[in-house]
Every structure is written in C-alpha cells, then in structure tokens.
Amino acid sequence: MPTAARPTHRPAPDPDRRPGDRARVRRMVAQDMAALRPGDQRGWWLRDALTADPGAPCPTPAWDATADVVIVGGGYAGMWTAWWLTEQDPAARVTILDADIAGGGASGRNGGFLTAWWDYLPALVGTFGDEAGLASAMALDGVADWIGAWADRHGVDAKWRQGGTLVASTSPVQDDAWEGILDLATRLGVRDRYLPLTRAEVQARCASPVLRGGLLVPGDAQVQPARLARGLRRVLLERGVTIHEGTRATGIRMEGDGVRVTTALGPSIRASHAVLALNAWAAGWPGGGFGRRMITWSSYMVVTEPVPDRLAEIGWTGGEAITDLRFTNHYFRTTHDGRIAFGGGGGRAGYGGRMGSWVEHDRGSAALAARGFRRLFPMLDDVRLVDAWGGPIDIAPNHLPSFGTLEGGRIHWGHGFSGTGVGPTWLGGKILAALAQDRLDDPVTRLPMVGHQARPFPPEPFRFLGARVIRESIVAKEQRDDEGGYVPPPLRWLVRLPRAMGYDLGPE
Ligand SMILES: Cc1cc2nc3c(=O)[nH]c(=O)nc-3n(C[C@H](O)[C@H](O)[C@H](O)COP(=O)(O)OP(=O)(O)OC[C@H]3O[C@@H](n4cnc5c(N)ncnc54)[C@H](O)[C@@H]3O)c2cc1C
C-alpha cells in the first residue's frame, strides 16, 4: 500500500545504524525464502477466510441471462458497486462476473489497511486544487467507521480494529517528511485528523529499534481483507445479487439500447449498463484504451507464525497499521491471531497489461518484503515466516483512482486505486453505482476524479522498460537510504525522472 506522503530532503548520518545488520538481514532472508513458495496456493488471508466460511456455491450463467447492471470483476470495487446499486434500488437486478472467486484478486490478498484519504491530502490538493481536493478527502472521511458498523450490522467477522495508520520514519531521510501534510491540513482546517508522534511515542506503540518519529491517522482501521471480501459476497447473495465465479468476461458490445457481455464459458449476459471493476486486469481489457492509464504492478506480503506474547513484549498491542515513508513502502500490521503481516519493499511491473508469474510467483519481490521484516524486527530472528503471496495493483499516473463512462453511455469503469483501495473502493462503488443508474447529479459523480484524464503513460515497450529501470533504481536508492549508504548522483537523477516527466510517482 504505497503512501502519498514522501520524504523531500537529503539524508543525515544515522547514529543508530547497527554494524553487521546488513549481513544478518541477508542471512535471515535466505533462510526465510528457502521455506517459502509464493503463489503455490492462495495467500494466508484467503485460506483463513475460506476455512471460516467457504461460502454458498454460485451457479454458472444461464444462456438467456439478463440483468439491469452487469459488473465485471468481483473485488471490493465491483461488490461495493453492487451494494450501492441495491441500496438505491432494492429491486435492481445486478449480476457480478468474476474469472476467479469473488475476493480472489487484490481484495483478498492486501494488507488490510482500511484508510481514508488523509495521507493522500497533498496528492488530492496538488491534482485537483484546494476545494475539490478537500471535497474528495471529505467524501471518504469516516469510511473506516462506516465499514466497521456495516460489518457488525451484517454479521461479517472482518476482524475490524481501529488502531489508526501510523506513518513512521525508518531512516533519517524520512524524518519529518509529514510536516508538509500538517501545514496543508492546518491551512484547510482538518489538522484534527492527524496526531504527530515523537520517537518515544512511536516506540511505546511498537518497539522496533528502526522506527523513529511518525504521524498517526487515528480514524483509520485494519481488517482481515479476505474476510471483508467474502463477507461482502455473502451479504450481496442474501440481497439477491447474482454472482458467477469462474466466469471470465471476454468482451462487451453495444446491443440496442443496452450492452451484451460475453464470457469464456459461452453464455453472454444482456444488461442496460455494464461496470468494469477490473483493477490491473483493465490494462488488458479489449477496448477502452485503459492500458496507458496505468502501470500494472505487483505487491507482495509475508506473514509470521502466531507470536502474541512477542507482540506484547514489544508493546505492539494497539492495532496500529504501520507504514514507512519509502516510495516502495513497507506496510506492516498485526493480525487477529497474533501474527505480523508485512508487505512491500518493491513489486514488479507487467508488460502490456498481461498478467503472469510476476504477479504471484515472484520470489524476488517476496524476498524484499521479508528483507523489510527482518530489518525492522531484529528481536524476532527466531520467529518463522510461514507464508508469502503477491497480487496485482493498478498504479495511476497521479496515484489516484479515476472513473468514467465510455462512448455510448452504457459502459462505466473505475480503476487506478494504486495499491490503496480498501477504503477508496467503497467510495468507488458509490460512484460507479451512480453512473450506472444515470444519477449524474449525485454529489459523488461531481467529484473531480470522475471523468478526470491524468497524463497517460507512454506506450509499450517504453512503459514496461521505463517502469523496470525506474523500479530497480528506486529499490536500490531506498535500500541505500535504509542502510545509510551513499546515493550517487545518476541514481538520484533516475529516481526523480517520473516526477520530471509530470507523473506523481517516485521519491521527490
Ligand atoms: C499485496 C497487496 C497489498 C495491498 N495492501 C493494501 C492495503 O493495505 N490497503 C489498501 O487500501 N490497499 C491495499 N492494496 C490494494 C487493494 O487491495 C486494491 O486497491 C483493491 O483490492 C482493489 O479492488 P478491486 O475490486 O479494484 O480489484 P480486485 O480485488 O483485484 O478485483 C478485480 C477482480 O476482477 C476479476 N477479473 C479480472 N479479469 C476478469 C475478467 N476478464 N472477467 C471477470 N473477472 C475478471 C479478478 O479475478 C478480480 O477478482 C494492496 C494490494 C496488494 C496486491
């Protein structure tokens, strides 16, 4: 889950650097990776959720199927769209198609940081201006409370816990990087959404020797992401929404005053409107020209065995979801059964919208997550990592989602959550439902990310090659920052290239 608050100044020498740490981390990661097989089975979150409740089976589509709205993609974005459609009109006939199981994509594999957009305030204001940027943040304000109450109401055991998001420095180059956010928040009158913490206060919440000062967003929460996704699926089925799993959509064509969505199974579904909620898969969708709106990327996580006593020893019992301030950020949190789930450190780009082994089987990216864990928690060297998994993310040029309607007015799309969609897809679903119900005067369809065209990425092969070179450079630069090493000028120049080209990506 990349964050939008980033360091802006040069490093000072780190007096806390521990000699020999680099060799220890390398040794531990080699040991971890010898036992881990990312992609050989579903990730730990999904296995836990499916064991708790495998869910009612879903039928395959009938040959003469029709719906008011057909949604392609059964992740949070597609499922919240179905929720809001049926909330607005309980009689609406809604069908969701998913190539895998509902929640089998990023929604069942993520870090479970349930955030509003307060850590994205500079990006929102920088892209849309003060008024519209703040209006966007306000549209998502309180999302964590809303989802927590919703889960209670519907008996969804999503393991919701409100410990806030703690954005913490893990090297001198990151220190105080949040000051710009605080200045902006003060100017816009929303300073109360944040709580700056000293190093001692951060240490009292999680005694990793690497953590320094930080900024807490207390209103954010964390969830077991797959339990939320599968719970949403159950609630939708109870509402009468039709879900077809194992049903890959292959295309959409206009037909009369509606659309027809074709599937790989044979049957096609006729509907008045279609919604494409495809995350990174949108880049490979035929038609729509979505490929240049995103870089398809991966993010990987590892999880420890249960160690509740050890979490108590380091004081990490408040449910804080923590992220550092690297661009290839590390994000880490505890789980309901006393584990640490730890992700990030640098994923990989895909070519031309194609999904492949880079999304689920990339040992190199999983090793970067393990490396982050071993660096942050040297006191847990005796604790085993028991699982690793990856998933796709849709990095937008401005790091913000966008929504729109294709020519003909019947096909709506939303993507670009850029690795931070757990909260924002709730709002995204609201927007997509309003578009599919022609509610163009709704406050959410007037938000600036609806119809917004960010600067497109270059075409292939330049997009893939550029993303690859920049990724290697950023990972190398940020590892040097972590280790207090020298960053040579060519590397400093390369990591700033995306910003120089007008994209809101990479270190500043
Ligand atoms: C490892 C990882 C960690 C993350 N951590 C966080 C975090 O802590 N906090 C946060 O806010 N965000 C996080 N994210 C991002 C977040 O998970 C996503 O932004 C969010 O889940 C996107 O939801 P979605 O519905 O758009 O996508 P998805 O959940 O990926 O859903 C898309 C669905 O479309 C289906 N599909 C694809 N092609 C077709 C087709 N042709 N026909 C039918 N179905 C199709 C897929 O099977 C998939 O189920 C993380 C992502 C990853 C991968």
The ligand as an ORCA input file, in Angstrom:
! r2SCAN-3c Opt
* xyz 0 1
  C      -0.317     -7.371     -1.686
  C      -1.237     -6.177     -1.713
  C      -1.342     -5.393     -0.579
  C      -2.221     -4.295     -0.568
  N      -2.410     -3.627      0.598
  C      -3.370     -2.679      0.683
  C      -3.709     -2.101      1.925
  O      -3.192     -2.489      2.971
  N      -4.642     -1.101      1.937
  C      -5.251     -0.678      0.795
  O      -6.053      0.255      0.850
  N      -4.997     -1.278     -0.399
  C      -4.096     -2.282     -0.470
  N      -3.878     -2.921     -1.650
  C      -4.692     -2.544     -2.813
  C      -6.130     -3.068     -2.710
  O      -6.107     -4.443     -2.427
  C      -6.823     -2.826     -4.045
  O      -6.745     -1.441     -4.370
  C      -8.287     -3.237     -4.041
  O      -8.447     -4.533     -3.547
  C      -8.802     -3.135     -5.461
  O     -10.085     -3.708     -5.522
  P     -10.653     -4.062     -6.965
  O     -12.004     -4.575     -6.770
  O     -10.442     -2.893     -7.848
  O      -9.664     -5.192     -7.507
  P      -9.600     -6.781     -7.293
  O      -9.902     -7.179     -5.917
  O      -8.288     -7.235     -7.847
  O     -10.786     -7.302     -8.184
  C     -10.709     -7.400     -9.583
  C     -11.383     -8.715     -9.945
  O     -11.553     -8.779    -11.354
  C     -11.517    -10.147    -11.712
  N     -11.282    -10.231    -13.163
  C     -10.172     -9.889    -13.845
  N     -10.367    -10.046    -15.171
  C     -11.635    -10.503    -15.310
  C     -12.437    -10.848    -16.440
  N     -11.969    -10.741    -17.696
  N     -13.693    -11.301    -16.218
  C     -14.195    -11.408    -14.957
  N     -13.469    -11.082    -13.860
  C     -12.213    -10.630    -14.040
  C     -10.387    -10.695    -10.879
  O     -10.485    -12.107    -10.737
  C     -10.569     -9.936     -9.563
  O     -11.303    -10.698     -8.600
  C      -2.970     -3.989     -1.729
  C      -2.839     -4.768     -2.878
  C      -1.998     -5.861     -2.874
  C      -1.897     -6.722     -4.100
*
